[in-house]
């Protein structure tokens, strides 16, 4: 697959790493909770990220940080739907919804979202795969487990992701609408997170575009012994490595800094 269509944009799946900008409209996200949970603040941040180089805006209405407090689908919908509608009216950019709840995805699609980014790879909701299959919406299938218990870590991550793809396609989702994500920080130990980044090019064998989300995460904090807002350089190291390994999308908070690093990396790779 050389191209992936998300909304009204066509993304190359070779030769360039695209940027997904994180927009958390939550009071409690681990990194930026409460900063963008009004409509005006969210719109301003979305415009800023697009100006800084974001190709997709990923809207999240529920924190999924370790130890998070789940909220109802109704509350999540109330947070994300107005933001998605406003972004789609004002900015020409694909919008993603970061949710694992079918009810939220359904309303987000009605509001205009172009991509469903699911931390449970459509496994948490019986209706999720079917409602995506009936649209032109793309999806991100992220690797996750409730416990970081593996006999053969690399092999089992590949096997799990392969199963997710098969199940999505069986539900009617076209393979050219599927992106896969190794799930950094989800169902993995510190060492397994590092290994997932190191061996991310394993995932090319599955034949889908790859997304990675490492931004400000604990794997960086633990490696560098740094608090959340001092993890930009560590994040950039991971996005540059991902770019060098041919990863198609990186999901980040600090769009400008990561976009510049990727542009420089690609200039060197293409020289």
Secondary structure, 3 states (H helix, E strand, C coil): CCEEEECCEEEECCCCCEEEEEEECCCCCCCCCCCCCCHHHHHHHHHHHHHHCCCEEEEECCCCCCCCCCCCHHHHHHHHHHHHHHHHHHCCCEEEEECCCHHHHHHHHHHCCCEEEECCCCCCCCCHHHHHHCCCCEEEEECCCCCCCCCCHHHHHHHHHHHHHHHHHHCCCCHHHEEEECCCCCCCCHHHHHHHHHCHHHHHHHCCEEEECCCCCHHHHHHHCCCHHHCHHHHHHHHHHHHHCCCCEEEECCHHHHHHHHHHHHHHHCC
